[in-house]
């Protein structure tokens, strides 16, 4: 597994759907994941430090977990099946580690709120990532070009 950071969120102009782009710490792998508008807004608001007047669903879940003395330890994007990404939330609760199935978009929204690492399984990176050449930093414009030419069905096996 590789630890990833949220590199940015773009809009796929072909599908008019948001795409969250994760990158590894050394900027070798970039992973685009198509997500919903609500989740994109939730992630962006947290990254930009914008606090809504009332809690969003991800804020509510964070507060609930904290009130129950549970904490999010990490999120893992662990699988890609028929073009659909899968994720797991790893929680610590009453001295036990619990794994909960999650959509990657929700997992990422919670990870940015809790400030916990996001990991991606190497098999997922092999199937769906863009690999940067040694020393190359893929810029947003290159991603826009990439996103204009691809659609979510391209990630199906």
C-alpha positions as CSV (number, residue, x, y, z in Angstrom):
1,X,0.0,0.0,0.0
2,X,1.1,3.5,-0.7
3,X,0.1,6.6,1.3
4,X,-1.6,9.2,-0.9
5,X,-2.6,12.8,-0.5
6,X,-5.5,14.7,-2.1
7,X,-3.8,16.5,-5.0
8,X,-7.0,18.2,-6.1
9,X,-10.5,18.0,-7.4
10,X,-11.3,18.7,-11.1
11,X,-14.5,18.5,-13.1
12,X,-14.5,15.9,-15.9
13,X,-16.0,18.0,-18.8
14,X,-17.1,14.9,-20.7
15,X,-19.3,13.5,-17.9
16,X,-19.7,16.7,-15.9
17,X,-18.7,14.8,-12.9
18,X,-16.1,15.7,-10.2
19,X,-12.9,13.8,-10.1
20,X,-10.7,13.6,-6.9
21,X,-7.0,13.1,-7.8
22,X,-4.8,11.4,-5.2
23,X,-1.0,11.4,-5.5
24,X,1.6,9.5,-3.6
25,X,4.1,11.3,-1.4
26,X,6.8,11.1,-4.0
27,X,4.5,12.3,-6.8
28,X,5.0,9.1,-8.9
29,X,1.4,7.9,-8.9
30,X,-1.7,9.9,-9.6
31,X,-5.1,8.2,-9.1
32,X,-8.2,9.8,-10.5
33,X,-11.5,8.7,-8.8
34,X,-14.9,10.0,-10.1
35,X,-17.0,11.1,-7.2
36,X,-20.4,12.7,-6.6
37,X,-20.9,16.5,-6.4
38,X,-21.9,16.4,-2.7
39,X,-18.7,14.5,-1.7
40,X,-16.6,16.8,-3.9
41,X,-18.1,19.9,-2.2
42,X,-17.6,18.3,1.2
43,X,-13.9,17.5,0.5
44,X,-13.2,20.9,-1.0
45,X,-14.9,22.8,1.9
46,X,-12.7,21.0,4.4
47,X,-9.5,21.5,2.5
48,X,-10.3,25.2,2.1
49,X,-11.2,25.6,5.8
50,X,-14.8,26.6,5.0
51,X,-17.2,25.7,7.8
52,X,-20.8,25.4,7.0
53,X,-23.4,27.0,9.2
54,X,-24.9,23.5,9.9
55,X,-22.9,20.3,9.9
56,X,-22.6,18.3,6.6
57,X,-23.0,14.5,6.8
58,X,-19.3,14.0,7.1
59,X,-19.0,16.5,9.9
60,X,-21.9,14.8,11.7
61,X,-20.2,11.4,11.4
62,X,-16.9,12.9,12.7
63,X,-18.7,14.4,15.7
64,X,-20.5,11.2,16.4
65,X,-17.3,9.1,16.3
66,X,-15.6,11.6,18.6
67,X,-18.5,11.6,21.0
68,X,-18.3,7.8,21.2
69,X,-14.5,8.0,21.8
70,X,-13.9,6.3,18.5
71,X,-11.2,7.6,16.2
72,X,-10.5,7.2,12.5
73,X,-7.0,5.7,12.2
74,X,-6.7,5.5,8.3
75,X,-8.6,5.0,5.2
76,X,-7.7,2.4,2.5
77,X,-8.8,2.3,-1.1
78,X,-8.5,-1.4,-1.3
79,X,-10.1,-2.6,-4.5
80,X,-11.3,-1.7,-8.0
81,X,-14.0,-4.0,-9.5
82,X,-15.8,-3.4,-12.8
83,X,-14.8,0.3,-12.7
84,X,-16.0,0.8,-9.1
85,X,-13.5,1.7,-6.3
86,X,-13.9,0.3,-2.8
87,X,-12.6,1.6,0.4
88,X,-12.3,0.7,4.1
89,X,-12.4,2.9,7.2
90,X,-10.1,1.7,9.9
91,X,-11.4,2.8,13.3
92,X,-10.1,2.4,16.8
93,X,-12.9,1.8,19.3
94,X,-12.6,0.4,22.8
95,X,-9.0,-0.8,22.2
96,X,-10.1,-2.7,19.0
97,X,-9.5,-1.9,15.4
98,X,-12.7,-2.1,13.3
99,X,-12.9,-2.0,9.5
100,X,-16.0,-0.6,7.9
101,X,-16.8,-0.7,4.2
102,X,-17.0,2.8,2.6
103,X,-17.2,4.5,-0.7
104,X,-13.8,6.1,-1.4
105,X,-15.4,9.6,-1.7
106,X,-16.8,9.3,1.9
107,X,-13.6,7.8,3.2
108,X,-11.6,10.7,1.7
109,X,-14.0,13.3,3.1
110,X,-13.6,11.8,6.5
111,X,-9.8,11.4,6.2
112,X,-9.4,15.1,5.5
113,X,-11.6,16.0,8.5
114,X,-9.6,13.7,10.8
115,X,-6.2,14.4,9.3
116,X,-5.5,10.7,8.9
117,X,-3.5,9.0,6.1
118,X,-5.1,7.7,2.9
119,X,-3.6,4.5,1.6
120,X,-4.2,2.8,-1.8
121,X,-3.6,-0.8,-2.5
122,X,-0.8,-1.4,-5.0
123,X,-3.2,-3.5,-7.2
124,X,-5.5,-0.5,-7.5
125,X,-2.6,1.7,-8.5
126,X,-1.5,-0.8,-11.1
127,X,-5.0,-0.8,-12.6
128,X,-6.0,2.8,-12.5
129,X,-3.2,5.2,-11.8
130,X,-1.2,7.5,-14.0
131,X,2.5,7.1,-13.5
132,X,4.8,10.1,-13.7
133,X,8.2,9.8,-15.3
134,X,11.1,10.0,-12.9
135,X,11.4,13.6,-11.7
136,X,8.3,14.7,-13.5
137,X,5.5,16.4,-11.5
138,X,2.2,16.0,-13.3
139,X,0.5,19.3,-13.4
140,X,-3.3,20.0,-13.4
141,X,-3.2,20.9,-17.1
142,X,-2.0,17.4,-17.9
143,X,-4.8,16.0,-15.9
144,X,-7.3,18.1,-17.6
145,X,-6.0,16.8,-21.0
146,X,-6.2,13.2,-19.6
147,X,-9.7,13.7,-18.2
148,X,-10.9,15.1,-21.6
149,X,-9.9,11.8,-23.3
150,X,-11.1,9.3,-20.7
151,X,-14.4,8.2,-19.2
152,X,-15.1,6.2,-16.1
153,X,-15.9,3.0,-18.2
154,X,-12.2,2.9,-19.2
155,X,-11.4,1.6,-15.7
156,X,-13.5,-1.5,-16.1
157,X,-11.6,-4.7,-16.4
